[in-house]
Amino acid sequence: MPNSKKEICQIRIMFPVETDEQAIEYKKKITALLAEISDAQIQFSLMPIPNKPEAM
């Protein structure tokens, strides 16, 4: 009897980019790598890099 247990693999990767276009190109490459996984979901977002708190 095959194992019917299913789990989710979640990987969170954050890295700086110079432009929105560069980020979209990386997203396309990641999508291509995961193309063989029919149920794969990609959550894509761009956000500003948070300011580092200043030392007191």
Rosetta constraint file for C-alpha pairs under 8 A:
AtomPair CA 16 CA 49 HARMONIC 7.77 0.50
AtomPair CA 17 CA 22 HARMONIC 6.43 0.50
AtomPair CA 17 CA 23 HARMONIC 6.14 0.50
AtomPair CA 18 CA 22 HARMONIC 6.77 0.50
AtomPair CA 19 CA 23 HARMONIC 6.57 0.50
AtomPair CA 20 CA 24 HARMONIC 6.25 0.50
AtomPair CA 20 CA 46 HARMONIC 7.63 0.50
AtomPair CA 21 CA 25 HARMONIC 6.26 0.50
AtomPair CA 22 CA 26 HARMONIC 6.43 0.50
AtomPair CA 23 CA 27 HARMONIC 6.24 0.50
AtomPair CA 23 CA 46 HARMONIC 7.86 0.50
AtomPair CA 24 CA 28 HARMONIC 6.22 0.50
AtomPair CA 25 CA 29 HARMONIC 6.38 0.50
AtomPair CA 26 CA 30 HARMONIC 6.25 0.50
AtomPair CA 27 CA 31 HARMONIC 6.08 0.50
AtomPair CA 27 CA 44 HARMONIC 7.38 0.50
AtomPair CA 28 CA 32 HARMONIC 6.19 0.50
AtomPair CA 29 CA 33 HARMONIC 6.36 0.50
AtomPair CA 30 CA 34 HARMONIC 6.40 0.50
AtomPair CA 31 CA 35 HARMONIC 6.05 0.50
AtomPair CA 31 CA 42 HARMONIC 7.49 0.50
AtomPair CA 34 CA 40 HARMONIC 6.81 0.50
AtomPair CA 35 CA 40 HARMONIC 7.80 0.50
